[in-house]
Amino acid sequence: MSDSTDDKTTEEEKTSMADLLDSYAPDAGDAIQVGDKITGTIISIGRESIFVDTGRKIDGIVDTAELADEDGTLPYAVGDTVELYVVSLRGGEIKLSRAISGIGGLNMLQEAYDHAVPIEGKVIEVCKGGFNVEVMKRRAFCPISQIDTVYVEHPEDYVGQTFHFLLMDLEEGGKNIVISRRSLLEKEQLKARTAFYETLSVGDIHEARVSKLMPYGAFVELSPGVEGMVHISEMSWSRLGSPEEILHAGDTIRVKVIGIQQDAAKGEKKLSLSMKQVGSDPWESVTQRFKYGDKTTGKVTRCMDYGCFVEIEPGVEGLVHISEMSYKERVLKPQDLVSAGETISVMIKEIDTNQKRISLSMKDAEGDPWIDITGKYRVDQAIEGAIEKKEQFGYFITLEPGITGLLPKSRISRFHDPASLEKKQVGERIMVVIEEIDADQRRITLAPGDSRDEDDWRKFSTAKTESVSTLGEKLQQALNTKKKKK
């Protein structure tokens, strides 16, 4: 009985010891190496050290001072997540750090070089081809192409700043040190880009930063290292001449992912983005805001031979046909009356949502001067006008903007002094008399200004002659009658 119990106890001790040893032994499938970047959760904060759950069987440790701000304040609490590098694996301990910094010997630099562990450096000055950087109390050189992932336009902006770098060359006992920040940034961006693509789908809406403008569109950054292109046609529902009309480099915008393609040549994904599709198509609800007969204002976007296009709201354009441009002028070219960019008043004539077309009228918005024409003018009214055009059959006379009458050639020839009228030039003013008004046909027939007086004189002269003639005849008849009686 006792032998059995002793054997059982010995077996349990062996199992417990095996479990204990296993808990400290690195898992082959879960092994970490110096230089690895890990994300861990803070499980304990001490005065000198902070313990981090690395997700392995061994916790990591980082100096408290390293995670503290410049004023000594620790911006972390138990449960917070931190990203750190493995800088040492000794004695069953995982030593973590943001980067190797401070004063260190050549061995520490060699270890950082061998295991690609970041080191901290401060940019001291701009030099030929790059920057002098202080790392661990040593001078290192960073080529200008390696200080960032973007083109460096103003190198002096980097002076005085502290960054993390990777050692690219370590020669001559530490006297020749070449470092790169770009390679570190690219590694971080690759990791972030991979994670971003895993969750990216067509239809997603993201905030993005405009990184570069081109004549055909804009490149924008959705996430570090993740760029897409917004074609100019996808920037706005309105027609744009160039991206600069609404965007500038550095602007933050909202975009919708409308296409994801694999770029085989670059081994990357190609993203097509849209700014305008973040919102709805204004044509889908245009009839809720506009209807036939509405008067509104709009901006002339372009002029064609047959009329001009007018944007009455962002993304909604209508056409003013040349025949709808003016009651008051004969428009031969739209450019004679309006120009691109000008704001004008228009009236809605027709809306076709299926074809996305709107017919507009400028002249109806301004008003038809022929309305109530008989209330403004009457037959026999004398009025002054300007000669608008001289034709073989007569003169067109402008009575007011939009109201033109015809002075026929026959009326001119009957005038007592036709030569004086024929000498008149286009633009000169002339007195006329209204002879006839046809509102339905939009016609007014005119006569020379003093022709009524002339006609009245002729009628008076004719009547007087007839009266004298009649009196003579009566006297002659009376004389004849008297002779017969004798």
C-alpha positions in Angstrom: 0.0 0.0 0.0 2.8 2.4 1.0 4.9 1.5 -2.0 2.0 2.3 -4.3 1.4 5.6 -2.6 5.1 6.5 -2.8 5.2 5.7 -6.5 2.1 7.8 -7.1 3.7 10.8 -5.2 6.9 10.4 -7.2 5.0 10.4 -10.5 3.1 13.6 -9.5 6.3 15.3 -8.6 7.8 14.4 -12.0 4.7 15.8 -13.7 4.8 19.0 -11.8 8.5 19.5 -12.5 8.0 18.8 -16.2 5.2 21.4 -16.3 7.4 23.9 -14.4 10.3 23.4 -16.8 7.9 23.5 -19.8 6.5 26.8 -18.6 10.0 28.4 -18.9 11.0 26.6 -22.1 10.5 28.5 -25.3 7.9 27.1 -27.6 9.4 26.3 -31.0 6.3 27.6 -32.8 6.1 30.6 -30.6 9.8 31.6 -30.4 10.9 35.2 -30.6 14.2 36.7 -31.6 16.2 39.8 -30.8 14.9 42.6 -33.1 11.3 41.4 -33.2 8.6 44.0 -32.7 5.9 42.8 -30.4 2.6 44.2 -29.2 2.0 43.4 -25.5 -0.3 44.4 -22.6 1.1 46.0 -19.4 0.4 43.7 -16.5 2.5 45.4 -13.8 4.1 48.8 -13.2 7.0 49.2 -10.8 9.2 52.1 -9.9 12.1 50.9 -12.1 10.5 48.2 -14.4 7.3 47.5 -16.2 6.2 43.9 -17.0 4.5 43.2 -20.3 2.5 40.2 -21.4 4.2 39.2 -24.6 1.7 36.5 -25.5 4.3 33.9 -24.8 5.1 31.9 -21.7 7.7 34.4 -20.6 6.7 38.0 -19.8 8.8 40.9 -21.1 10.4 43.7 -19.1 11.1 47.3 -20.0 12.5 50.2 -18.0 9.9 52.5 -16.6 11.9 55.5 -17.4 12.0 54.6 -21.0 8.2 54.8 -21.4 7.9 58.0 -19.3 7.4 61.4 -20.8 10.2 64.1 -20.7 8.7 65.4 -17.4 8.8 61.9 -15.9 5.1 61.3 -16.1 4.1 57.8 -17.2 1.3 58.0 -19.8 0.4 54.3 -19.4 -1.6 52.1 -16.9 -2.1 48.4 -16.3 -4.0 47.0 -19.2 -2.7 49.4 -21.8 -1.1 48.1 -25.0 2.4 49.0 -26.1 4.6 48.2 -29.1 8.3 47.4 -28.2 11.3 45.7 -29.7 13.1 42.7 -28.2 16.6 43.9 -27.5 17.9 41.0 -25.3 17.1 37.3 -24.6 19.3 36.3 -21.6 18.7 34.2 -18.5 15.1 33.4 -19.4 14.3 37.1 -19.6 12.9 39.1 -22.5 14.3 42.6 -22.4 12.1 45.1 -24.3 12.8 48.6 -25.5 11.4 51.3 -27.8 14.9 51.4 -29.3 18.5 51.2 -28.1 19.6 54.6 -26.8 21.9 56.3 -24.4 25.5 55.5 -23.9 26.5 52.0 -25.2 29.6 50.2 -26.2 30.6 48.8 -29.6 29.1 45.4 -28.5 25.7 46.9 -28.1 25.9 48.6 -31.5 27.0 45.3 -33.1 24.1 43.5 -31.5 21.7 46.1 -32.8 23.3 45.8 -36.3 23.2 42.0 -36.2 19.6 41.7 -35.1 18.2 44.8 -36.8 17.2 46.4 -33.5 16.3 50.1 -33.9 18.6 52.7 -32.3 17.6 56.2 -31.2 19.4 59.1 -32.8 19.2 62.9 -32.9 19.7 64.8 -36.2 22.5 67.3 -35.5 23.0 69.0 -38.8 22.6 68.9 -42.5 25.8 67.8 -44.4 26.7 67.0 -47.9 24.4 64.3 -49.2 22.5 63.8 -45.9 22.6 64.4 -42.2 25.0 64.0 -39.2 23.1 62.1 -36.5 24.2 61.4 -32.9 23.6 57.8 -31.9 24.8 56.5 -28.5 27.3 59.4 -28.2 28.7 58.5 -31.7 28.4 60.3 -35.0 26.5 58.5 -37.8 25.6 59.4 -41.3 22.1 59.2 -42.7 21.8 59.8 -46.5 19.1 62.3 -47.4 17.2 59.6 -49.3 17.1 57.5 -46.1 15.6 60.0 -43.7 12.0 59.6 -44.9 9.8 57.7 -47.3 8.9 60.9 -49.2 10.9 63.4 -51.1 12.8 65.8 -48.8 12.2 69.3 -50.0 13.5 71.1 -46.8 16.3 69.1 -45.1 16.6 71.7 -42.4 13.2 70.8 -41.0 14.7 67.5 -39.7 17.5 69.1 -37.7 17.0 68.8 -33.9 14.5 66.0 -34.2 15.0 62.6 -32.6 14.0 59.5 -34.6 14.6 55.7 -34.6 17.0 54.3 -37.1 18.4 51.0 -38.3 22.1 50.4 -38.7 23.0 49.8 -42.3 26.8 49.8 -42.0 29.0 49.4 -39.0 32.7 49.5 -39.9 36.1 50.6 -38.6 35.3 49.8 -35.0 32.3 52.1 -35.0 34.0 55.0 -36.7 32.0 54.5 -39.9 28.3 54.2 -39.1 25.6 54.5 -41.7 22.0 54.5 -40.6 18.5 54.6 -42.3 15.2 55.7 -41.0 13.5 55.0 -44.3 14.0 51.2 -44.1 12.5 51.2 -40.6 9.5 53.2 -41.8 9.0 51.0 -44.8 8.9 47.9 -42.5 6.4 49.5 -40.3 4.3 50.6 -43.3 4.4 47.2 -44.8 3.0 45.7 -41.7 0.4 48.4 -41.4 -0.5 48.1 -45.1 -0.9 44.4 -44.9 -3.2 44.7 -42.0 -5.2 47.5 -43.7 -5.7 45.5 -46.9 -7.0 42.6 -44.9 -10.0 44.6 -43.8 -10.5 46.8 -46.9 -13.6 46.3 -49.1 -15.3 48.0 -52.0 -17.8 50.5 -50.6 -15.8 51.4 -47.6 -15.5 55.1 -46.7 -12.3 56.4 -45.2 -10.6 59.6 -44.3 -7.6 60.3 -46.4 -4.9 62.9 -46.9 -4.1 64.4 -50.3 -0.5 63.7 -51.0 -0.1 64.7 -54.7 -2.2 66.5 -57.4 -2.0 65.6 -61.0 -3.9 67.1 -64.0 -6.0 63.9 -64.2 -6.7 63.5 -60.4 -5.3 63.3 -56.9 -3.3 60.7 -55.0 -4.4 60.3 -51.5 -3.1 58.3 -48.5 -5.7 56.3 -46.6 -3.2 54.7 -44.2 0.6 54.8 -43.8 1.9 53.4 -47.1 -1.6 52.9 -48.6 -2.3 55.2 -51.5 -5.2 55.4 -53.9 -6.2 57.6 -56.7 -9.3 59.9 -57.1 -9.8 60.6 -60.8 -10.9 64.1 -61.6 -14.3 62.8 -62.7 -14.9 61.3 -59.3 -14.0 64.5 -57.3 -17.3 66.3 -57.6 -20.7 66.0 -59.2 -19.8 69.4 -60.7 -17.7 69.6 -63.8 -14.0 70.5 -62.9 -11.3 71.9 -65.1 -8.5 70.8 -62.7 -8.2 69.2 -59.3 -6.7 72.5 -57.9 -10.2 74.0 -58.1 -11.3 72.1 -54.9 -8.2 70.4 -53.5 -4.7 71.2 -52.2 -1.9 68.9 -51.1 -2.3 68.1 -47.4 -6.1 68.4 -47.4 -8.0 65.8 -45.4 -11.0 64.4 -47.4 -13.5 61.6 -47.2 -13.4 59.0 -50.0 -15.2 55.9 -51.0 -13.5 52.8 -52.3 -15.0 52.0 -55.7 -12.3 49.5 -57.0 -9.5 47.3 -55.8 -7.2 45.7 -58.4 -4.0 43.8 -58.1 -1.0 45.5 -59.8 1.0 42.5 -61.0 4.0 44.6 -62.0 4.4 46.2 -58.6 2.9 43.4 -56.6 0.6 45.9 -54.9 -3.1 46.7 -54.8 -4.4 49.5 -56.9 -7.2 51.5 -55.3 -9.8 53.5 -57.2 -11.5 56.1 -55.0 -14.3 58.6 -55.2 -15.1 61.8 -53.4 -18.4 62.5 -55.0 -19.9 59.0 -54.2 -19.5 59.6 -50.5 -22.7 61.6 -51.0 -25.7 60.7 -53.1 -26.2 61.7 -56.8 -28.1 65.0 -56.8 -30.0 63.9 -60.0 -31.8 61.2 -57.9 -33.7 63.9 -56.0 -33.6 66.9 -58.4 -37.4 67.0 -58.9 -37.8 67.4 -55.1 -36.0 70.8 -55.4 -36.9 72.0 -58.8 -40.0 72.0 -61.0 -41.3 73.6 -64.2 -41.6 77.3 -63.9 -39.1 77.7 -61.0 -36.8 80.7 -61.2 -33.3 80.2 -59.9 -29.7 81.3 -60.4 -26.8 79.3 -61.8 -23.2 79.5 -62.9 -22.4 79.3 -66.6 -19.9 76.4 -67.0 -19.3 76.6 -70.7 -20.6 78.1 -73.9 -21.3 76.2 -77.2 -22.5 77.3 -80.6 -26.0 76.2 -79.8 -26.3 77.7 -76.2 -24.7 77.6 -72.8 -24.6 75.1 -69.9 -25.6 76.4 -66.5 -25.0 74.7 -63.2 -28.0 75.4 -61.0 -26.6 73.3 -58.0 -23.5 71.2 -57.6 -23.7 68.4 -60.1 -26.8 69.5 -61.8 -26.4 71.3 -65.2 -29.0 72.5 -67.6 -28.9 73.9 -71.1 -30.0 77.4 -72.2 -30.6 77.0 -75.9 -29.5 80.1 -77.9 -33.2 80.7 -78.8 -33.9 81.0 -75.0 -31.3 83.5 -74.2 -33.0 86.8 -74.8 -36.2 88.5 -75.9 -34.3 91.8 -76.1 -31.4 90.9 -78.4 -30.7 88.8 -81.4 -28.1 86.4 -80.1 -25.8 85.1 -82.8 -23.2 83.6 -80.3 -23.8 82.8 -76.6 -20.5 84.4 -75.8 -21.9 87.7 -76.9 -24.3 87.6 -74.0 -22.7 85.4 -71.2 -19.3 84.0 -70.3 -18.1 81.0 -68.3 -18.1 81.6 -64.6 -20.8 84.2 -64.7 -23.9 83.8 -62.5 -27.2 84.3 -64.3 -30.9 84.0 -63.7 -32.8 81.2 -65.4 -36.2 79.5 -65.5 -36.8 75.8 -65.5 -38.5 74.7 -68.7 -38.2 70.9 -68.6 -36.6 68.2 -66.4 -35.7 64.8 -67.8 -34.3 62.7 -64.9 -33.7 59.6 -67.0 -31.4 61.5 -69.5 -30.2 63.8 -66.7 -31.2 66.9 -68.8 -32.7 70.1 -67.8 -33.9 72.8 -70.3 -33.5 76.4 -69.0 -34.5 79.8 -70.2 -32.8 83.1 -69.6 -35.4 85.2 -71.4 -38.3 83.8 -69.5 -36.5 84.4 -66.2 -36.0 88.0 -67.2 -39.6 88.4 -68.4 -41.2 88.8 -71.9 -41.4 92.5 -72.8 -44.3 91.8 -75.2 -46.6 90.8 -72.3 -49.2 93.6 -72.0 -47.7 95.3 -75.1 -51.1 96.9 -75.9 -51.1 98.4 -72.4 -47.8 100.2 -73.1 -48.3 101.3 -76.7 -51.3 102.4 -78.8 -52.0 103.2 -82.4 -51.2 106.8 -83.5 -48.7 107.1 -80.6 -45.6 109.1 -81.4 -42.4 107.7 -79.9 -38.7 107.9 -80.4 -36.7 104.8 -81.3 -33.2 103.8 -82.5 -32.4 102.4 -85.9 -31.4 98.8 -85.3 -31.0 97.5 -88.8 -31.6 98.8 -92.4 -33.0 96.4 -94.9 -34.2 96.8 -98.5 -37.8 96.5 -97.4 -37.5 99.0 -94.5 -35.9 99.9 -91.2 -36.1 98.0 -87.9 -36.6 100.4 -85.1 -35.9 99.5 -81.4 -38.5 101.1 -79.2 -37.2 99.5 -76.0 -35.0 96.5 -75.2 -36.8 93.5 -76.7 -39.4 95.6 -78.6 -38.7 96.3 -82.3 -41.0 97.7 -84.9 -40.7 97.9 -88.7 -40.8 101.2 -90.6 -41.6 99.9 -94.2 -39.9 101.3 -97.2 -43.3 102.3 -98.7 -43.9 104.6 -95.8 -40.5 106.1 -96.1 -41.0 106.8 -99.8 -44.3 108.6 -99.1 -42.7 110.8 -96.6 -42.4 114.5 -97.6 -38.6 114.3 -97.1 -37.5 110.7 -97.6 -33.9 111.7 -98.3 -33.5 112.9 -94.7 -34.5 109.4 -93.4 -32.3 107.6 -95.8 -29.3 109.5 -94.5 -29.9 108.2 -91.0 -27.4 105.6 -89.8 -27.8 102.5 -87.6 -27.9 103.5 -84.0 -29.3 107.0 -84.7 -32.6 108.0 -83.0 -35.7 108.8 -85.0 -39.3 109.8 -84.3 -41.9 107.3 -85.5 -45.7 106.8 -85.1 -47.3 103.5 -84.3 -49.6 102.5 -87.2 -50.4 98.9 -86.1 -49.8 96.5 -83.2 -50.1 92.7 -83.6 -49.3 91.2 -80.2 -49.8 87.6 -81.3 -47.3 87.9 -84.1 -45.1 90.2 -82.1 -45.2 92.9 -84.9 -45.4 96.6 -84.8 -45.8 98.6 -88.0 -44.4 102.2 -87.9 -44.6 105.4 -89.9 -42.3 108.4 -90.0 -42.8 110.7 -87.0 -44.6 113.6 -88.8 -46.4 111.6 -91.5 -49.7 111.9 -89.6 -49.4 115.7 -89.8 -48.7 115.4 -93.5 -51.7 113.2 -94.1 -53.9 115.5 -92.0 -52.8 118.5 -94.2 -53.5 116.6 -97.4 -56.9 115.6 -96.1 -57.6 119.3 -95.1 -56.3 120.5 -98.5 -58.4 118.1 -100.4 -61.5 118.9 -98.3 -60.9 122.7 -98.9 -60.5 122.3 -102.6 -63.7 120.3 -102.8 -65.6 122.9 -100.8 -64.5 125.8 -103.1 -65.3 123.7 -106.2 -68.8 123.0 -104.8 -69.5 126.7 -104.1 -68.6 127.7 -107.6 -70.8 125.1 -109.1 -73.7 126.4 -107.0 -73.2 130.0 -108.0 -73.0 129.0 -111.6 -76.2 127.1 -111.3 -77.9 130.1 -109.7 -76.8 132.4 -112.5 -78.1 129.9 -115.1 -81.5 129.7 -113.4 -81.8 133.5 -113.3 -81.1 133.8 -117.1 -83.8 131.3 -117.9 -86.4 133.2 -115.9 -85.7 136.4 -117.9 
